[in-house]
Amino acid sequence: MISSQVIKSSIEELKAISKVDLGVWDLDGKVVVSTMETDDISPAMITGFASSQADSQVIGPHHLMKVLDEEELLFVLDARGTGEDTYMIGKIAVSQLQHLIVAYKERYDRNNFFQNLLLDNMLLVDIYNRAKKLHIECSVPRAVFLIETGQERDTTASELLNGMFSFQNGDYITAVDESSVILVKSLMPEEKYEKLDQIANTIVDMMSMEAMLNVRVAYGTIVSELKEVSKSYKEAKMALDVGKIFYAEKKVTGYNTLGIGRLIYQLPVNLCRIFIDEIFGENVPDDLDDEILTTINKFFENNLNVSETSRQLFIHRNTLVYRLEKLQKSTGLDVRTFDDALTFKIALMVVNYMKYLDSLDY
């Protein structure tokens, strides 16, 4: 249903141009919006006209007209004045409101369609039938972006995205919860994942500059059919979670870049606990001092290169070797070898995953 704020803006704009006072009443005779005093208009006058067969009626200076949605009566409009143009201005106002009602209804229908499509709540035949009615192309490459704002019931992100992307270009913006916004982005056939990453980073930068919002953006894989959009949405949701767990420093995460984090994310909880116990016993990485963890992470970043790691940490090579040997004594893993380094890296990621699960009160 069209909002009273939209109706108010419409009739105030027309009043400013025409100098004719306008008012809109609901079918119970209550004022929705008006640019004039309404003391001389009784609810009985409005309801009586609404229940009549007439399309319009003149009562003194009041030109009453019906605002319809197809065949259904929604509102009564009053154009007040004695000039020759009053009736014509009233008809223009009715036409404008009826066009707005149709536009908002189509927008609601599209919103409802995409929400059900994303949540996989539609049969295949219904997807194609409704898409045809809503003039939505079915065979177009698309990807779903999930923008987490962390701000519940805040429309700022949606408004910014609506300014950046439009339905006319095949894009659609909706939401299925209160703390994130979804962008279903249409793509050209030649646009690949580099383009998705560029779009995601543009969104992050725009939200930061225009609204001071610190958002995270994740995206799913590119799908070629409308029916597969729910798949891209599920992938974007997973990418958002995996990104927060394993790649917290990144603001943008693509499903196609998740690597081993995606595998760990799907492991059973019991298996994770057994693995951690086998590798660390009681000495889990939470118990390792920050110096050791910082050293190990930098060592991994430099592909197990002792010289480069010691240079970047501004420590002597022997100091680095001492720290690595100290870790080996406590865990039994020599991270200077590829196999043990891989085991330790995976173990650290599993620990982060377990901490994430604990934060969700698993």
Backbone hydrogen bonds, N-H to C=O, Kabsch-Sander energy under -0.5 kcal/mol:
donor,donor_aa,acceptor,acceptor_aa,energy
7,I,3,S,-1.8
8,K,4,S,-2.8
9,S,5,Q,-2.3
10,S,6,V,-2.1
11,I,7,I,-2.5
12,E,8,K,-2.2
13,E,9,S,-1.8
14,L,10,S,-1.9
15,K,11,I,-2.5
16,A,12,E,-2.1
17,I,13,E,-1.3
18,S,14,L,-2.9
19,K,15,K,-2.7
21,D,80,R,-0.8
23,G,78,D,-1.8
24,V,33,V,-3.2
25,W,76,V,-3.0
26,D,30,K,-2.7
29,G,26,D,-1.7
32,V,24,V,-3.2
33,V,24,V,-1.3
35,T,22,L,-2.6
41,I,38,T,-1.6
42,S,40,D,-0.6
45,M,42,S,-0.5
46,I,42,S,-1.5
47,T,43,P,-2.9
48,G,44,A,-2.4
49,F,45,M,-1.7
50,A,46,I,-2.6
51,S,47,T,-1.9
52,S,49,F,-1.1
57,Q,64,L,-2.2
59,I,57,Q,-0.5
59,I,62,H,-2.7
62,H,59,I,-2.1
63,H,61,P,-0.6
63,H,79,A,-2.1
64,L,57,Q,-3.3
64,L,62,H,-0.8
65,M,77,L,-2.6
66,K,55,D,-1.3
67,V,75,F,-2.7
68,L,66,K,-0.6
69,D,72,E,-3.0
70,E,68,L,-0.5
71,E,69,D,-0.6
72,E,69,D,-2.2
74,L,67,V,-2.7
75,F,67,V,-1.5
76,V,25,W,-2.4
77,L,65,M,-3.0
78,D,23,G,-2.7
79,A,63,H,-2.2
80,R,21,D,-2.3
80,R,78,D,-0.6
81,G,61,P,-2.5
81,G,79,A,-0.5
86,T,83,G,-1.0
89,I,85,D,-2.8
90,G,86,T,-2.3
91,K,87,Y,-2.2
92,I,88,M,-2.2
93,A,89,I,-2.4
94,V,90,G,-2.4
95,S,91,K,-2.4
96,Q,92,I,-2.6
97,L,93,A,-2.5
98,Q,94,V,-2.4
99,H,95,S,-2.0
100,L,96,Q,-2.1
101,I,97,L,-2.5
102,V,98,Q,-1.9
103,A,99,H,-2.4
104,Y,100,L,-2.7
105,K,101,I,-2.2
106,E,102,V,-2.5
107,R,103,A,-2.1
108,Y,104,Y,-2.5
109,D,105,K,-2.8
110,R,106,E,-2.6
111,N,107,R,-2.5
112,N,108,Y,-2.9
113,F,109,D,-2.3
114,F,110,R,-2.9
115,Q,111,N,-2.3
116,N,112,N,-2.1
117,L,113,F,-2.3
118,L,114,F,-2.9
119,L,115,Q,-1.9
120,D,117,L,-1.2
121,N,116,N,-3.1
127,I,123,L,-2.0
128,Y,124,L,-1.7
129,N,125,V,-2.0
130,R,126,D,-2.6
131,A,127,I,-2.1
132,K,128,Y,-1.8
133,K,129,N,-1.7
134,L,130,R,-2.1
135,H,132,K,-1.0
136,I,131,A,-3.0
137,E,135,H,-0.5
140,V,138,C,-1.1
142,R,223,V,-2.8
143,A,185,K,-1.7
145,F,183,L,-3.1
146,L,218,A,-3.3
147,I,145,F,-0.5
147,I,181,V,-3.2
148,E,146,L,-0.7
148,E,216,R,-2.7
149,T,147,I,-0.7
149,T,179,S,-1.9
150,G,179,S,-1.5
152,E,150,G,-0.7
153,R,178,E,-1.3
154,D,151,Q,-1.1
154,D,178,E,-0.5
155,T,153,R,-0.6
159,E,155,T,-2.5
160,L,156,T,-2.4
161,L,157,A,-2.5
162,N,158,S,-2.4
163,G,159,E,-1.2
164,M,160,L,-1.2
165,F,161,L,-2.8
169,N,166,S,-0.9
170,G,167,F,-2.2
171,D,166,S,-2.0
172,Y,184,V,-2.1
174,T,182,I,-2.3
181,V,147,I,-2.6
182,I,174,T,-3.3
183,L,145,F,-2.6
184,V,172,Y,-3.4
184,V,182,I,-0.5
185,K,143,A,-2.7
185,K,183,L,-0.8
186,S,184,V,-0.5
187,L,141,P,-2.8
191,E,188,M,-1.9
195,K,192,K,-0.9
196,L,192,K,-1.3
197,D,193,Y,-2.3
198,Q,194,E,-1.8
199,I,195,K,-2.6
200,A,196,L,-2.6
201,N,197,D,-2.2
202,T,198,Q,-2.0
203,I,199,I,-2.2
204,V,200,A,-2.2
205,D,201,N,-2.4
206,M,202,T,-2.6
207,M,203,I,-2.7
208,S,204,V,-1.8
209,M,205,D,-2.6
210,E,206,M,-2.9
211,A,206,M,-0.5
211,A,207,M,-1.3
212,M,208,S,-0.8
213,L,207,M,-2.4
215,V,213,L,-1.1
216,R,148,E,-1.8
217,V,251,K,-3.0
218,A,146,L,-2.1
219,Y,253,T,-1.7
220,G,144,V,-2.0
223,V,142,R,-3.0
226,L,138,C,-1.7
228,E,225,E,-1.6
229,V,226,L,-1.8
231,K,228,E,-0.6
232,S,228,E,-1.5
233,Y,229,V,-2.2
234,K,230,S,-2.3
235,E,231,K,-2.0
236,A,232,S,-2.1
237,K,233,Y,-2.3
238,M,234,K,-2.2
239,A,235,E,-2.7
240,L,236,A,-2.2
241,D,237,K,-2.1
242,V,238,M,-3.1
243,G,239,A,-2.4
244,K,240,L,-1.9
245,I,241,D,-1.8
246,F,242,V,-2.9
247,Y,242,V,-0.6
247,Y,243,G,-1.5
250,K,247,Y,-2.1
253,T,217,V,-2.3
255,Y,219,Y,-2.5
257,T,254,G,-2.1
258,L,255,Y,-1.2
261,G,258,L,-1.4
262,R,259,G,-1.1
263,L,259,G,-0.7
264,I,260,I,-2.3
265,Y,261,G,-2.2
266,Q,262,R,-0.8
266,Q,263,L,-0.7
267,L,264,I,-1.8
272,C,268,P,-1.7
273,R,269,V,-2.2
274,I,270,N,-2.3
275,F,271,L,-2.2
276,I,272,C,-2.4
277,D,273,R,-2.3
278,E,274,I,-2.2
279,I,275,F,-2.0
280,F,276,I,-2.9
281,G,276,I,-0.8
281,G,277,D,-1.0
283,N,280,F,-1.9
284,V,282,E,-1.3
287,D,284,V,-2.7
288,L,285,P,-0.8
293,L,289,D,-2.0
294,T,290,D,-2.8
295,T,291,E,-2.1
296,I,292,I,-2.7
297,N,293,L,-2.5
298,K,294,T,-2.1
299,F,295,T,-2.2
300,F,296,I,-2.4
301,E,297,N,-2.2
302,N,298,K,-1.4
303,N,300,F,-1.9
304,L,299,F,-2.4
305,N,299,F,-0.5
305,N,302,N,-1.1
306,V,304,L,-0.8
309,T,305,N,-2.0
310,S,306,V,-2.5
311,R,307,S,-1.9
312,Q,308,E,-2.3
313,L,309,T,-2.0
314,F,310,S,-0.6
314,F,311,R,-0.7
315,I,310,S,-2.4
320,L,316,H,-1.8
321,V,317,R,-2.4
322,Y,318,N,-2.4
323,R,319,T,-2.0
324,L,320,L,-2.4
325,E,321,V,-2.4
326,K,322,Y,-2.2
327,L,323,R,-2.0
328,Q,324,L,-2.0
329,K,325,E,-2.0
330,S,326,K,-1.4
331,T,327,L,-2.1
332,G,328,Q,-2.5
335,V,333,L,-0.9
337,T,334,D,-2.2
341,A,337,T,-2.4
342,L,338,F,-2.8
343,T,339,D,-2.3
344,F,340,D,-2.6
345,K,341,A,-2.5
346,I,342,L,-2.5
347,A,343,T,-2.4
348,L,344,F,-2.5
349,M,345,K,-1.9
350,V,346,I,-2.5
351,V,347,A,-2.4
352,N,348,L,-2.1
353,Y,349,M,-2.1
354,M,350,V,-2.6
355,K,351,V,-2.3
356,Y,352,N,-1.9
357,L,353,Y,-2.3
358,D,354,M,-2.4
359,S,355,K,-1.8
360,L,356,Y,-0.9
360,L,357,L,-0.7
361,D,358,D,-1.6
362,Y,357,L,-1.8
